[in-house]
């Protein structure tokens, strides 16, 4: 992998939960008129909410209630996969994710979460295979993010063309996919397509300003690399100074030091 693309980090792929935020941790009082289907959905939403709050005991309790209504529900096993992954029970997490998908191959949320789990285990090929199936679901609400995740997995596998294609699709669906724009900057920089890299970089800076976000170590390194490629050494060193101040122990800062030493 090139010097512009090698620093991706295992945390790059996020787990996305499509759930309402649950702020109350007491047991709900269910309307006796609720159907079993509605009650099941309530239990699932509560389990996800408690998982978001890192209250695993409550999440498990509500999953148990859900299982009493439907022991073969795909969503239940998908959430169990997340819980076991959180607890470090990686074998059980894998088993439950796979069972969720056996019960419902069209459960794109569980498949995306499984891909995130596989990525965290450095099983990049398996994660890529799962994400390829997720992005085929045109009704999946987080499809643009799934394309971005697919691109990140492709980079880990040194599949530059596939990564570029995935990031471009992510931006086509949602022009505000910040990570996709950053990685497209790096890809074009790697190919010495400096003008195109600069265009993506300006887009990235605009999105950062819009969302009121700061730089991370990777974006600072890419900014420094781009300015160095354009022979703007003063601006390159400005990015380097921020790297030194904010991320002195990072691999990105060490890569920057190698850049300026050459």
Backbone bond lengths (Angstrom), bond angles and torsions (degrees), N, CA, C in turn:
res aa  C-N    CA-C-N  psi(-1)  N-CA   C-N-CA  omega(-1)  CA-C   N-CA-C  phi
1 X - - - 1.470 - - 1.521 109.04 -
2 X 1.310 118.15 142.74 1.455 121.92 -174.59 1.524 111.46 -71.00
3 X 1.350 114.88 167.66 1.460 120.21 -179.46 1.509 112.20 -66.47
4 X 1.344 118.20 -20.83 1.455 120.66 -179.25 1.525 112.76 -84.94
5 X 1.330 116.90 -17.95 1.460 119.98 -169.64 1.518 113.98 -119.02
6 X 1.324 118.70 -2.41 1.464 118.76 -168.26 1.517 114.44 -81.93
7 X 1.326 119.45 -17.36 1.464 121.46 -173.49 1.518 110.62 -99.12
8 X 1.320 116.55 82.32 1.464 120.32 -175.21 1.516 112.83 -104.87
9 X 1.318 117.53 -40.35 1.470 118.43 177.95 1.515 112.33 83.96
10 X 1.313 116.17 137.08 1.464 122.02 -177.74 1.523 111.45 -67.15
11 X 1.323 117.74 -25.42 1.465 119.79 -177.90 1.511 112.64 -78.80
12 X 1.334 117.70 5.12 1.460 119.68 -173.24 1.519 112.40 -65.06
13 X 1.317 116.56 -32.22 1.459 118.88 -176.70 1.515 109.45 -94.35
14 X 1.307 117.09 122.05 1.459 122.01 -175.98 1.509 111.22 -97.32
15 X 1.352 115.70 154.72 1.457 122.08 173.61 1.518 107.57 -94.19
16 X 1.348 116.27 125.59 1.455 120.72 -176.22 1.512 110.19 -111.38
17 X 1.317 116.13 126.15 1.454 123.15 178.46 1.517 109.30 -112.47
18 X 1.337 116.19 124.81 1.458 120.50 177.46 1.511 108.35 -93.32
19 X 1.328 115.16 86.51 1.460 118.54 -175.99 1.507 110.00 -146.83
20 X 1.319 114.87 155.83 1.462 119.45 171.70 1.516 108.35 -76.67
21 X 1.299 116.74 146.38 1.462 120.88 179.16 1.523 109.42 -75.22
22 X 1.330 116.52 126.36 1.459 121.77 178.89 1.512 108.17 -99.12
23 X 1.298 117.80 120.52 1.467 121.56 -176.23 1.516 112.56 -106.17
24 X 1.300 118.21 -12.86 1.468 120.95 -178.55 1.507 108.74 -107.30
25 X 1.319 117.61 130.49 1.450 121.07 -172.37 1.521 113.50 -105.13
26 X 1.299 117.91 13.45 1.461 120.19 176.10 1.516 109.10 -89.75
27 X 1.339 115.91 159.48 1.447 119.29 178.94 1.523 110.57 -64.90
28 X 1.349 117.54 137.26 1.460 119.35 179.85 1.519 111.27 -73.98
29 X 1.304 115.92 154.70 1.458 120.94 172.07 1.525 106.85 -99.32
30 X 1.312 115.77 109.28 1.452 120.12 -175.78 1.527 110.78 -82.23
31 X 1.273 115.44 136.48 1.458 121.82 173.88 1.527 108.48 -64.74
32 X 1.325 115.64 128.85 1.466 119.27 -178.02 1.517 111.49 -63.37
33 X 1.339 116.49 -17.01 1.460 119.34 -179.76 1.527 112.25 -83.98
34 X 1.329 117.45 -6.49 1.449 119.42 -179.43 1.524 110.97 -63.86
35 X 1.320 115.20 138.79 1.454 119.15 173.08 1.520 109.03 -73.86
36 X 1.335 116.14 165.32 1.464 119.57 177.51 1.521 110.52 -61.40
37 X 1.313 116.53 -35.99 1.466 120.60 179.47 1.525 111.23 -63.48
38 X 1.334 116.63 -42.47 1.466 120.61 178.69 1.517 110.99 -68.64
39 X 1.343 116.56 -40.03 1.460 120.04 178.56 1.528 110.62 -63.93
40 X 1.335 116.15 -40.82 1.462 120.71 177.68 1.523 110.60 -59.51
41 X 1.314 116.43 -45.87 1.463 120.39 -179.84 1.528 110.86 -62.44
42 X 1.315 117.42 -40.01 1.465 120.73 177.57 1.530 111.81 -61.16
43 X 1.341 115.88 -44.86 1.460 119.32 178.92 1.528 110.97 -62.30
44 X 1.326 117.09 -41.21 1.463 120.73 -179.85 1.532 110.78 -63.85
45 X 1.336 116.70 -43.85 1.462 119.84 179.70 1.527 111.07 -64.78
46 X 1.339 116.44 -38.48 1.461 119.56 176.75 1.527 111.30 -64.96
47 X 1.321 117.02 -41.25 1.468 120.55 179.36 1.525 110.20 -61.71
48 X 1.331 117.15 -43.42 1.462 120.55 178.92 1.524 110.76 -65.44
49 X 1.323 115.94 -41.74 1.462 119.48 179.14 1.517 112.15 -60.99
50 X 1.333 116.98 -44.92 1.459 119.78 178.67 1.523 111.64 -67.26
51 X 1.335 117.16 -34.70 1.452 120.42 175.42 1.526 110.06 -62.41
52 X 1.316 117.04 -42.26 1.471 120.88 176.80 1.523 111.49 -59.05
53 X 1.338 116.09 -33.57 1.467 121.07 179.71 1.521 112.27 -87.15
54 X 1.338 116.45 2.63 1.460 123.13 -179.39 1.527 112.14 65.06
55 X 1.331 116.72 25.09 1.462 122.43 174.29 1.529 107.10 -96.80
56 X 1.323 115.65 81.64 1.455 120.39 -172.13 1.527 112.17 -70.35
57 X 1.317 116.96 -33.11 1.465 119.64 -179.98 1.526 110.31 -61.86
58 X 1.332 117.51 -45.82 1.464 120.67 179.05 1.519 111.27 -66.95
59 X 1.327 116.12 -38.53 1.465 119.11 177.63 1.528 110.31 -60.69
60 X 1.314 116.59 -43.72 1.468 120.32 179.09 1.526 111.25 -63.49
61 X 1.325 116.44 -39.63 1.461 119.49 -179.37 1.529 110.85 -61.23
62 X 1.313 116.43 -43.93 1.461 119.21 -178.90 1.527 111.45 -71.83
63 X 1.319 117.63 -30.85 1.463 119.02 174.07 1.520 110.46 -66.46
64 X 1.322 116.55 -36.46 1.457 119.20 175.39 1.518 111.68 -62.29
65 X 1.327 116.68 -41.96 1.468 120.12 176.69 1.521 110.95 -62.62
66 X 1.348 115.68 -40.42 1.464 119.65 179.20 1.528 110.90 -64.25
67 X 1.331 116.28 -39.10 1.463 120.29 -178.86 1.518 112.50 -64.29
68 X 1.338 116.23 -29.87 1.463 119.20 177.84 1.525 111.31 -66.97
69 X 1.334 116.28 -24.15 1.461 120.57 178.58 1.517 111.95 -89.61
70 X 1.339 117.15 -32.82 1.467 120.51 -179.15 1.524 108.00 -155.74
71 X 1.323 115.82 96.68 1.462 120.62 -175.19 1.513 113.28 -71.76
72 X 1.325 117.67 -13.08 1.467 121.20 -177.45 1.524 111.41 -118.15
73 X 1.314 115.77 37.40 1.460 120.42 179.85 1.527 110.02 -87.82
74 X 1.321 116.63 126.73 1.460 121.78 -177.95 1.522 112.56 -60.71
75 X 1.333 116.87 -40.24 1.465 120.30 -177.57 1.524 111.12 -61.25
76 X 1.326 116.51 -37.99 1.466 120.12 -179.11 1.526 110.29 -59.24
77 X 1.324 116.62 -47.56 1.465 119.42 -177.17 1.527 111.40 -71.01
78 X 1.334 117.52 -30.68 1.453 119.71 174.73 1.513 112.00 -62.84
79 X 1.337 116.73 -39.69 1.467 120.18 178.56 1.526 110.85 -71.99
80 X 1.340 116.57 -37.03 1.463 118.80 174.33 1.521 110.43 -58.54
81 X 1.336 116.61 -38.34 1.461 119.99 177.82 1.516 111.72 -58.88
82 X 1.332 116.64 -42.54 1.467 120.69 178.17 1.522 111.51 -65.09
83 X 1.335 116.10 -41.15 1.472 119.83 -179.12 1.529 110.57 -64.48
84 X 1.322 116.34 -47.10 1.468 118.96 -179.02 1.527 111.15 -65.74
85 X 1.325 117.05 -35.29 1.465 119.17 175.70 1.517 110.71 -63.11
86 X 1.332 116.93 -40.76 1.460 121.62 178.34 1.531 110.97 -63.07
87 X 1.329 115.93 -34.12 1.469 120.54 -178.07 1.527 112.51 -84.59
88 X 1.317 117.67 -4.68 1.456 120.03 -178.12 1.512 114.02 81.98
89 X 1.337 116.89 11.74 1.470 121.53 177.08 1.527 107.66 -90.89
90 X 1.329 115.71 76.17 1.454 119.99 -167.65 1.525 113.64 -69.86
91 X 1.335 117.13 -33.50 1.454 119.67 176.93 1.522 111.49 -65.12
92 X 1.329 116.18 -44.84 1.464 120.82 177.93 1.528 110.92 -65.63
93 X 1.330 116.81 -37.97 1.462 119.85 177.39 1.523 110.43 -60.15
94 X 1.312 116.34 -47.79 1.466 120.42 179.97 1.518 110.83 -60.78
95 X 1.332 116.89 -44.73 1.463 120.89 -179.46 1.529 111.40 -59.86
96 X 1.322 116.44 -42.93 1.465 119.64 -176.76 1.529 112.15 -72.99
97 X 1.324 117.80 -37.81 1.462 119.22 175.11 1.534 110.33 -61.16
98 X 1.314 116.18 -44.65 1.470 119.14 -178.34 1.524 111.20 -67.18
99 X 1.315 116.48 -35.81 1.472 118.47 177.34 1.529 110.73 -66.80
100 X 1.334 116.96 -39.40 1.465 120.67 176.91 1.520 110.47 -57.10
101 X 1.336 116.67 -40.98 1.462 120.24 -177.06 1.523 112.33 -79.17
102 X 1.320 116.93 -26.27 1.470 118.49 173.05 1.527 110.17 -67.37
103 X 1.319 116.45 -37.83 1.462 120.76 -179.77 1.525 112.10 -72.51
104 X 1.335 116.50 -31.35 1.468 119.97 -179.87 1.521 108.77 -152.01
105 X 1.325 117.00 96.93 1.455 121.24 -179.12 1.531 111.69 -64.82
106 X 1.318 117.26 -18.80 1.454 121.09 -179.41 1.517 113.92 -90.96
107 X 1.324 117.91 8.93 1.463 121.40 178.96 1.533 108.71 -80.37
108 X 1.322 116.06 84.19 1.464 120.70 -174.37 1.521 112.55 -67.56
109 X 1.342 117.25 -31.24 1.464 118.03 178.71 1.521 110.83 -65.43
110 X 1.320 117.37 -45.06 1.459 120.29 177.70 1.525 110.41 -63.77
111 X 1.332 117.07 -38.21 1.459 119.98 -179.73 1.534 111.14 -66.90
112 X 1.339 116.67 -39.76 1.462 119.87 177.51 1.532 110.72 -65.02
113 X 1.335 116.15 -41.79 1.461 119.62 177.76 1.528 111.63 -65.75
114 X 1.334 116.16 -36.05 1.459 120.13 176.26 1.523 109.84 -64.17
115 X 1.332 116.85 -41.75 1.461 120.47 177.62 1.526 110.98 -60.26
116 X 1.335 116.63 -41.66 1.460 120.36 177.86 1.524 110.79 -61.98
117 X 1.329 116.23 -41.35 1.464 120.58 177.21 1.530 110.38 -62.46
118 X 1.329 117.16 -46.30 1.458 120.82 -179.96 1.529 110.95 -61.11
119 X 1.326 115.93 -40.20 1.457 120.28 178.29 1.531 110.61 -62.12
120 X 1.330 116.21 -42.51 1.465 119.85 179.99 1.523 111.60 -63.95
121 X 1.335 117.19 -23.97 1.455 122.30 177.35 1.532 112.11 -91.16
122 X 1.318 116.33 7.77 1.461 124.13 -178.41 1.532 112.37 62.60
123 X 1.311 115.89 25.72 1.467 121.35 174.74 1.536 107.53 -94.18
124 X 1.331 114.67 69.51 1.453 120.99 -168.80 1.529 112.84 -67.24
125 X 1.318 116.63 -37.98 1.466 119.38 178.96 1.518 110.79 -63.46
126 X 1.326 116.61 -44.64 1.467 120.42 178.81 1.527 110.95 -64.39
127 X 1.335 116.59 -40.76 1.471 120.23 178.34 1.521 110.13 -62.17
128 X 1.321 116.10 -43.12 1.468 120.73 179.72 1.529 110.44 -60.31
129 X 1.331 116.76 -44.11 1.470 120.83 -179.10 1.525 111.11 -61.42
130 X 1.326 116.71 -41.76 1.463 119.93 179.57 1.531 111.26 -66.74
131 X 1.318 116.46 -42.04 1.463 120.15 -178.80 1.517 112.09 -67.58
132 X 1.317 116.95 -31.69 1.464 119.38 175.53 1.529 110.79 -59.18
133 X 1.320 116.22 -34.07 1.462 119.68 178.14 1.527 111.25 -77.60
134 X 1.327 117.01 -36.36 1.466 120.09 179.57 1.530 110.52 -60.27
135 X 1.324 117.25 -46.26 1.473 119.83 -173.58 1.529 112.30 -70.44
136 X 1.320 116.82 -13.01 1.465 119.09 175.91 1.520 111.88 -75.52
137 X 1.323 117.02 -15.76 1.465 121.87 -179.86 1.531 108.62 -83.62
138 X 1.320 115.85 98.40 1.466 120.00 -175.53 1.527 112.78 -69.59
139 X 1.323 118.32 -13.18 1.457 121.43 179.54 1.530 112.78 -98.13
140 X 1.308 117.78 0.46 1.463 121.26 -179.49 1.531 108.86 -70.37
141 X 1.334 117.93 121.22 1.472 120.14 -173.16 1.523 114.34 -61.59
142 X 1.331 117.31 -28.68 1.461 121.16 -178.70 1.532 111.38 -103.31
143 X 1.321 116.09 35.79 1.467 119.56 -175.38 1.525 112.25 -63.56
144 X 1.328 117.90 -39.05 1.466 119.41 179.60 1.524 110.73 -62.19
145 X 1.343 116.93 -39.08 1.456 120.21 177.74 1.525 110.99 -67.77
146 X 1.333 116.42 -36.07 1.462 119.85 178.16 1.526 110.50 -64.32
147 X 1.341 117.79 -39.30 1.458 120.36 175.67 1.525 110.44 -63.07
148 X 1.335 116.47 -40.45 1.462 119.56 178.70 1.525 110.24 -63.32
149 X 1.327 116.50 -43.75 1.453 120.49 177.56 1.528 111.30 -61.73
150 X 1.336 116.26 -38.81 1.462 121.18 177.39 1.528 109.85 -61.00
151 X 1.331 116.11 -41.46 1.454 119.45 178.42 1.515 112.56 -63.52
152 X 1.335 116.95 -40.47 1.461 120.65 179.67 1.529 110.29 -65.47
153 X 1.331 116.20 -41.35 1.464 119.55 177.07 1.524 110.47 -63.47
154 X 1.330 117.42 -39.67 1.467 121.42 179.07 1.528 110.64 -62.04
155 X 1.331 116.94 -39.17 1.462 119.70 177.67 1.522 111.31 -62.03
156 X 1.319 116.27 -39.71 1.466 119.43 178.66 1.531 111.18 -63.79
157 X 1.322 116.53 -24.89 1.466 121.55 -179.46 1.529 111.77 -97.66
158 X 1.332 116.68 9.01 1.472 122.37 -179.53 1.525 112.39 60.00
159 X 1.317 116.52 33.88 1.465 121.49 177.86 1.530 108.21 -103.76
160 X 1.324 114.49 78.98 1.449 120.36 -170.18 1.522 112.42 -64.74
161 X 1.322 117.22 -42.59 1.466 119.77 -178.89 1.521 111.18 -64.69
162 X 1.339 116.28 -43.31 1.463 119.71 178.79 1.529 111.24 -65.48
163 X 1.331 115.76 -36.79 1.463 119.40 177.96 1.520 110.59 -63.42
164 X 1.313 116.26 -47.02 1.461 120.11 179.66 1.524 110.99 -59.79
165 X 1.320 116.75 -43.79 1.455 120.81 179.81 1.522 111.19 -61.84
166 X 1.328 116.81 -42.20 1.468 120.69 -179.14 1.527 110.82 -66.28
167 X 1.321 117.35 -43.19 1.464 120.17 179.27 1.535 111.35 -64.87
168 X 1.320 116.57 -37.92 1.459 119.78 178.39 1.528 110.63 -66.12
169 X 1.332 116.87 -38.50 1.472 120.01 177.98 1.525 110.04 -67.02
170 X 1.334 116.94 -38.73 1.467 120.47 177.55 1.526 110.16 -58.78
171 X 1.341 116.37 -44.05 1.461 120.75 180.00 1.523 112.21 -70.68
172 X 1.321 116.13 -31.06 1.468 119.51 178.67 1.524 110.07 -65.13
173 X 1.322 116.19 -39.44 1.462 120.72 179.18 1.521 110.77 -76.72
174 X 1.327 115.87 -41.79 1.469 121.11 -179.17 1.527 108.73 -140.57
175 X 1.334 118.02 101.44 1.470 121.00 -177.55 1.521 113.87 -60.71
176 X 1.320 117.73 -12.15 1.460 120.97 -176.85 1.524 113.81 -96.56
177 X 1.341 117.40 17.06 1.466 120.08 177.35 1.525 109.02 -73.52
178 X 1.323 114.64 94.04 1.458 122.13 -170.14 1.527 112.44 -59.12
179 X 1.320 116.57 -47.52 1.477 119.77 -176.83 1.530 110.92 -63.96
180 X 1.322 116.97 -36.55 1.457 119.97 179.34 1.518 110.98 -61.70
181 X 1.335 116.46 -42.25 1.465 120.39 179.67 1.530 110.36 -64.30
182 X 1.329 116.87 -41.10 1.460 120.13 178.69 1.524 111.24 -62.61
183 X 1.329 116.68 -45.07 1.459 119.47 -178.37 1.524 111.82 -69.26
184 X 1.314 117.84 -31.50 1.463 120.12 175.02 1.525 110.70 -67.42
185 X 1.322 116.80 -32.62 1.468 120.31 172.46 1.518 109.92 -59.81
186 X 1.332 116.42 -48.74 1.461 121.27 -177.54 1.522 111.41 -65.11
187 X 1.322 117.04 -40.54 1.465 120.34 -179.52 1.524 110.69 -62.72
188 X 1.328 116.96 -46.10 1.457 119.84 179.83 1.527 111.56 -68.59
189 X 1.310 116.86 -33.00 1.453 120.49 175.01 1.519 110.30 -64.53
190 X 1.320 116.46 -42.02 1.458 121.69 177.85 1.518 111.34 -60.48
191 X 1.302 117.41 -34.38 1.468 122.44 -179.93 1.529 112.72 -87.21
192 X 1.322 116.23 3.62 1.460 123.29 -178.83 1.529 111.99 61.59
193 X 1.334 115.01 28.98 1.462 121.05 173.90 1.540 106.37 -94.92
194 X 1.320 114.32 74.67 1.457 121.00 -167.21 1.524 112.21 -65.65
195 X 1.316 117.05 -41.42 1.464 119.88 -179.29 1.522 111.19 -61.03
196 X 1.354 116.74 -42.92 1.457 120.68 178.82 1.523 111.08 -68.11
197 X 1.325 115.55 -39.43 1.469 119.62 177.28 1.520 110.33 -61.35
198 X 1.324 116.50 -41.90 1.458 120.63 179.81 1.524 111.28 -63.65
199 X 1.336 116.40 -37.63 1.459 120.58 178.89 1.529 110.99 -63.56
200 X 1.326 116.47 -45.52 1.460 120.03 177.89 1.532 110.49 -64.80
201 X 1.316 116.71 -38.71 1.458 120.48 -179.48 1.528 111.40 -63.01
202 X 1.311 116.77 -42.16 1.464 119.97 177.57 1.525 110.82 -63.54
203 X 1.331 115.71 -37.97 1.463 120.26 175.41 1.527 110.38 -62.56
204 X 1.323 116.09 -41.28 1.468 121.15 179.09 1.529 110.83 -62.54
205 X 1.318 116.83 -45.58 1.465 120.74 179.65 1.526 111.55 -62.85
206 X 1.336 116.46 -37.39 1.464 120.62 178.36 1.526 110.51 -64.60
207 X 1.340 116.73 -42.94 1.464 120.65 179.13 1.525 110.88 -66.02
208 X 1.312 116.67 -39.13 1.471 119.72 177.34 1.520 111.12 -59.80
209 X 1.327 115.15 -43.79 1.460 119.29 179.73 1.521 110.94 -65.60
210 X 1.346 115.98 -40.82 1.459 120.54 -179.24 1.524 110.93 -61.73
211 X 1.334 116.61 -42.44 1.465 121.01 -178.39 1.528 112.51 -89.42
212 X 1.327 117.10 0.95 1.463 122.32 179.31 1.525 111.15 56.69
213 X 1.327 115.27 49.88 1.453 121.88 -178.63 1.521 110.29 -108.83
214 X 1.327 115.26 154.75 1.452 120.64 174.84 1.522 110.94 -99.54
215 X 1.316 115.21 169.24 1.460 120.24 177.41 1.524 110.71 -71.37
216 X 1.324 115.83 150.81 1.451 121.54 166.45 1.530 107.83 -107.05
217 X 1.320 116.30 178.00 1.461 119.55 -175.54 1.526 111.56 -61.72
218 X 1.320 116.77 -39.29 1.468 119.48 -177.99 1.520 111.14 -66.92
219 X 1.320 117.81 -44.15 1.463 119.54 -178.79 1.529 110.96 -66.54
220 X 1.333 117.67 -35.77 1.466 120.32 176.92 1.523 110.97 -64.44
221 X 1.321 116.33 -40.74 1.465 119.57 178.28 1.523 110.92 -64.45
222 X 1.326 117.12 -45.48 1.455 120.19 -179.49 1.529 110.54 -63.80
223 X 1.329 116.38 -39.75 1.454 119.39 176.33 1.520 111.49 -60.31
224 X 1.330 116.72 -43.80 1.463 120.86 178.88 1.519 110.98 -64.62
225 X 1.333 116.52 -42.09 1.470 120.12 179.57 1.525 111.48 -63.55
226 X 1.325 116.17 -40.43 1.458 119.74 179.81 1.533 110.74 -66.08
227 X 1.324 117.21 -46.74 1.459 119.83 -179.83 1.530 110.83 -63.73
228 X 1.325 116.63 -37.10 1.466 120.50 176.70 1.531 110.48 -63.36
229 X 1.347 116.24 -41.75 1.469 120.09 179.10 1.520 111.37 -64.03
230 X 1.342 116.75 -29.62 1.467 120.88 178.85 1.528 111.83 -91.47
231 X 1.366 115.12 6.56 1.457 122.09 178.14 1.526 112.29 64.06
232 X 1.322 116.08 28.43 1.464 121.91 173.57 1.525 107.90 -97.64
233 X 1.335 116.03 73.93 1.459 119.84 -170.70 1.531 112.57 -66.96
234 X 1.339 116.86 -32.13 1.466 118.69 179.14 1.520 110.88 -62.81
235 X 1.333 116.84 -45.42 1.471 120.15 179.99 1.527 110.51 -70.46
236 X 1.327 117.08 -35.29 1.466 119.64 176.90 1.518 110.13 -60.00
237 X 1.341 116.49 -42.69 1.462 120.17 -179.91 1.534 111.77 -69.55
238 X 1.318 116.92 -27.83 1.464 119.23 176.06 1.529 110.48 -63.46
239 X 1.339 115.96 -44.36 1.466 119.37 174.99 1.527 110.22 -63.18
240 X 1.330 116.34 -39.93 1.450 120.14 179.60 1.515 112.35 -63.58
241 X 1.327 116.62 -38.51 1.462 119.88 178.62 1.524 111.50 -63.59
242 X 1.339 116.67 -38.73 1.464 119.39 177.68 1.525 110.28 -67.33
243 X 1.341 116.12 -38.42 1.466 120.35 176.21 1.524 110.34 -59.90
244 X 1.330 115.81 -45.45 1.467 120.31 -178.95 1.520 111.13 -63.19
245 X 1.322 116.08 -39.77 1.462 120.29 -177.67 1.524 112.45 -74.73
246 X 1.342 116.26 -44.26 1.468 120.58 -172.15 1.526 113.90 -92.95
247 X 1.341 116.67 -30.47 1.478 120.09 -175.61 1.527 110.07 -135.60
248 X 1.332 118.17 58.08 1.479 119.75 -173.20 1.522 114.16 -65.55
249 X 1.336 117.85 -25.20 1.466 121.01 -177.39 1.523 112.86 -98.09
250 X 1.311 117.22 5.17 1.460 120.42 -174.28 1.527 111.74 -79.08
251 X 1.319 114.62 153.67 1.463 119.32 174.45 1.524 110.49 -66.66
252 X 1.342 116.07 -27.61 1.466 119.26 177.58 1.533 110.94 -63.43
253 X 1.317 117.07 -39.41 1.466 119.51 179.29 1.530 110.46 -67.85
254 X 1.319 117.04 -38.42 1.458 119.46 177.02 1.531 111.00 -63.80
255 X 1.332 116.00 -38.81 1.466 119.69 176.91 1.525 110.57 -64.84
256 X 1.324 116.32 -38.61 1.464 120.10 176.77 1.526 110.94 -61.70
257 X 1.328 118.18 -42.79 1.449 121.55 179.14 1.523 110.82 -61.40
258 X 1.325 116.58 -38.43 1.470 120.08 176.29 1.520 110.36 -65.43
259 X 1.340 115.56 -37.08 1.472 119.50 -179.46 1.525 110.51 -61.81
260 X 1.327 118.36 -49.18 1.461 120.29 -175.36 1.536 112.10 -75.96
261 X 1.335 116.57 -22.02 1.463 118.81 178.65 1.522 111.57 -74.15
262 X 1.345 114.54 -21.42 1.455 118.84 179.33 1.523 110.82 -88.16
